[in-house]
Amino acid sequence: MAEKCIDNYKYIFNPKLLSGKVAFVTGGGTGICFTVTEILMRHGCDAVIVSRKLDKLKESAETLSRVTGRKCIPVQMDVRKPESVINAVEEALKNFRRIDILVNGAAGNFLCPASSMSFNAFRTVMEIDAHGTFNVSKVVYDKYMKDHGGVIVNITALLHVRGRILQAHAGSAKAAIEAMTRHLAVEWGLNGIRVMCVAPGPIGDTEGMSRLGGALLTEEMEKSIPIQRIGTREDIGNTVLYVVSDAAQLLTGTTIYADGGSWLTDSNNYYEAVKTGGLRKLSKM
């Protein structure tokens, strides 16, 4: 299914906020990171979107350019392979000569009990999420940001904060990314680089929501969230926009929980999930 841009986007910030800047977005062809890219571009930014699926990237890049009036280049890349990352970053710099913003959004996930998970499955998620985040950050640092500064935003999650059922692999990867973010913020701050995490909670209209338990979301569960609703892709895009803007100059090495406070009120009750059959339903998704 083709990605769609936001209808009647409401500008909170100046539309020229990121004028002259360039964003490099992994996973930017689909889902949350498509919308993140759209919102950055709506504020004057050009973009490079990367993933393994070139056909999808081309389709999304054309849509983003048409709607925003900015330039978007699709580049095929596998975050797990450093040589692929180097080639993609060099292609981005050949076209734009700069990368001011890096959004690490490539991720892999599925529902699986830790007791049933294969060694390969755990390794694959760690490679895409944690290793991939380091690979891309390191190459962008080496090729551009160490001499020019910039902002790196790692899209993570809240799985590891309390321990989420069926998510030991993804939660472990997100915890690694959060720790990495702090280390890189300390080491690269002298180069004028800020490094941040944005951790979405339940977000509607995403593959993650449909594949990772969205079918079990009830109105009662939504009402348990302090802001009384789940998030939207637009919410996350606006959060990332703030983080990469000059308004957030004091923010580095930390994580924004963009979940409406749901992590505070979600019961996260493993026993209850087993008793009610929710665990069985989740495992079959």
C-alpha positions in Angstrom: 0.0 0.0 0.0 1.3 3.4 -0.9 2.1 5.8 1.9 0.0 9.0 2.2 0.9 12.4 3.4 -1.0 14.3 6.1 -4.2 16.0 5.1 -4.4 19.6 6.3 -1.2 19.6 8.2 -1.3 22.2 11.0 2.0 24.1 11.4 3.1 24.7 15.0 6.5 25.9 14.1 7.7 28.3 11.4 7.5 26.5 8.0 11.0 27.7 7.2 12.4 26.3 10.5 14.8 23.8 8.7 15.4 25.8 5.6 18.7 24.8 3.9 19.2 21.6 5.9 19.3 18.0 4.8 18.0 15.0 6.7 19.1 11.3 6.2 16.3 9.0 7.4 16.6 5.2 7.7 13.3 3.5 7.2 12.0 6.7 5.7 10.0 5.0 3.0 7.3 3.7 5.3 5.4 4.1 8.6 6.4 6.5 11.3 9.6 7.5 9.6 7.8 8.4 6.3 5.8 10.9 8.3 8.8 12.1 10.2 10.5 12.8 6.8 7.4 14.5 5.5 7.2 16.9 8.5 10.9 17.7 8.3 10.5 18.5 4.6 7.4 20.6 5.2 9.7 22.9 7.2 12.2 23.5 4.5 14.4 20.4 4.7 15.5 18.2 1.8 15.9 14.5 2.5 17.5 11.2 1.7 15.3 8.2 2.6 17.0 4.8 2.8 16.0 1.1 3.2 16.4 -2.2 1.5 13.3 -1.9 -0.7 14.2 0.5 -3.5 10.8 0.3 -5.3 9.0 1.4 -2.2 11.6 4.2 -1.6 11.1 5.6 -5.1 7.4 5.6 -4.7 7.6 7.3 -1.3 10.2 9.8 -2.4 8.1 10.9 -5.3 5.1 11.4 -3.0 7.1 13.4 -0.4 8.6 15.7 -3.1 5.3 16.3 -4.8 3.5 17.2 -1.5 6.2 19.2 0.2 7.9 20.9 -2.8 11.3 19.8 -1.4 13.8 17.4 -2.9 13.8 13.7 -1.6 16.2 11.1 -2.9 15.7 7.4 -2.4 18.8 5.3 -1.8 18.9 1.5 -1.3 20.8 0.5 1.9 21.1 -2.2 4.5 21.9 -0.8 7.9 23.6 -4.1 8.9 26.2 -3.8 6.2 28.8 -1.0 6.8 29.9 -0.9 3.1 26.3 -0.4 2.1 25.9 2.4 4.6 29.1 4.1 3.4 27.9 4.0 -0.2 24.5 5.4 0.7 26.0 8.3 2.8 28.4 9.1 0.0 25.5 9.2 -2.5 23.7 11.6 -0.1 26.7 13.9 0.1 27.2 13.8 -3.6 23.7 15.1 -4.1 23.4 17.6 -1.2 27.0 18.1 0.1 25.6 18.0 3.7 23.7 15.9 6.3 22.5 18.1 9.2 20.0 15.6 10.6 20.2 11.8 11.0 17.1 9.9 12.0 17.8 6.2 12.8 14.4 4.6 12.3 15.2 1.2 10.7 13.9 -1.6 13.0 12.8 -5.2 13.0 10.3 -6.7 15.3 7.8 -9.5 15.9 6.0 -11.1 18.8 7.7 -14.1 20.3 8.2 -15.6 23.8 11.8 -15.6 24.8 11.6 -19.3 25.5 10.6 -20.0 21.8 13.0 -17.5 20.2 15.8 -18.8 18.0 19.3 -17.6 18.4 19.1 -16.2 14.8 15.9 -14.3 15.5 17.4 -12.5 18.5 20.6 -11.7 16.6 18.8 -10.4 13.6 16.8 -7.8 15.6 19.9 -6.7 17.4 21.8 -6.3 14.1 19.1 -4.2 12.5 18.3 -2.1 15.5 21.4 -1.7 17.7 24.2 -2.5 15.2 22.4 -0.6 12.5 22.0 2.5 14.6 25.7 2.4 15.4 26.8 1.7 11.8 24.8 4.6 10.3 25.7 7.0 13.1 29.4 6.2 12.8 29.5 6.7 9.0 27.5 9.9 9.1 29.9 11.1 11.8 33.0 10.2 9.9 31.8 11.5 6.6 30.3 14.8 7.7 29.2 15.6 11.2 32.5 15.4 13.0 33.5 18.5 11.1 30.2 20.3 10.8 28.0 19.2 13.7 24.4 18.1 13.5 21.6 16.2 15.3 21.1 12.5 15.5 17.7 11.2 16.6 17.3 7.5 17.3 13.7 6.2 17.2 13.4 3.7 20.0 10.5 2.4 22.1 9.4 1.9 25.7 9.6 -1.9 25.6 12.6 -2.2 27.9 11.5 0.4 30.5 9.4 -2.2 32.5 9.9 -5.4 30.5 7.3 -6.2 27.9 5.9 -9.7 27.2 7.0 -11.2 23.9 9.5 -8.4 23.3 12.8 -9.5 24.9 14.6 -9.2 21.6 13.3 -5.8 20.6 13.4 -4.4 24.1 17.1 -5.5 24.5 17.9 -3.8 21.2 16.2 -0.5 22.3 18.0 -0.6 25.7 21.3 -0.9 23.8 20.4 2.1 21.6 19.4 4.2 24.6 22.8 3.5 26.3 24.6 4.1 23.0 22.9 7.4 22.7 24.3 8.6 26.0 27.8 7.5 25.1 27.7 9.2 21.7 26.3 12.3 23.2 29.2 12.5 25.6 31.9 11.7 23.0 30.6 13.7 20.1 29.3 16.8 21.9 32.7 18.5 21.4 32.0 18.2 17.7 28.8 20.1 17.9 26.6 17.0 17.7 23.5 16.3 19.8 22.3 12.7 20.1 18.8 12.0 21.2 16.2 9.2 21.5 12.5 9.6 20.7 10.5 6.7 22.1 7.0 6.4 20.7 4.3 4.5 22.6 1.2 3.0 20.9 0.9 4.8 17.5 -2.1 4.3 15.3 -2.0 3.6 11.6 1.4 1.8 11.7 2.5 -1.7 10.8 3.8 -2.1 14.3 0.3 -1.4 15.7 -1.4 -3.9 13.5 1.3 -6.6 14.0 2.2 -6.1 17.6 -1.1 -6.2 19.5 -3.1 -3.3 18.1 -6.1 -5.7 17.6 -6.3 -6.1 21.4 -6.5 -2.3 22.1 -9.9 -1.5 23.6 -11.6 1.8 24.3 -11.1 1.1 28.0 -7.3 0.6 27.5 -7.2 3.9 25.5 -8.9 5.7 28.4 -6.3 4.4 30.7 -3.7 6.6 28.9 -3.4 9.9 30.7 -4.0 12.0 27.5 -7.0 9.7 26.7 -5.8 8.6 23.2 -3.1 6.7 21.4 -0.5 8.7 19.5 -0.4 9.5 15.8 2.4 9.5 13.3 2.1 13.2 13.1 2.7 13.5 16.9 6.0 11.7 16.5 7.0 13.8 13.5 6.3 17.0 15.4 8.3 15.6 18.4 11.3 14.9 16.1 11.0 18.3 14.5 11.3 19.9 17.9 14.3 17.8 18.9 16.2 18.7 15.7 15.3 22.4 16.0 17.4 25.1 17.7 14.6 25.2 20.4 16.1 22.0 21.8 19.7 23.0 22.0 20.0 21.8 25.7 18.7 18.3 24.8 21.3 15.6 24.3 21.9 12.1 25.6 18.4 11.6 26.8 15.1 10.0 25.7 11.7 11.7 25.1 8.9 9.3 26.0 6.4 10.2 23.3 3.5 8.0 24.5 1.0 10.3 26.3 2.1 8.8 29.6 0.8 5.3 28.8 4.0 3.7 30.3 2.9 5.1 33.6 -0.6 3.5 33.6 -0.3 0.4 31.5 -0.7 -2.6 33.7 1.9 -4.7 31.9 0.6 -7.7 33.8 2.0 -11.0 32.5 -0.2 -13.2 34.7 -3.3 -11.3 33.6 -2.4 -11.8 29.9 -2.0 -15.5 30.4 -5.2 -15.8 32.4 -7.4 -13.9 30.0 -6.0 -15.5 26.9 -4.4 -12.3 25.6 -1.0 -13.9 25.6 -2.2 -16.6 23.3 -3.8 -14.2 20.9 -0.7 -12.0 20.8 1.5 -15.0 20.1 -0.6 -15.9 17.0 -0.3 -12.4 15.5 
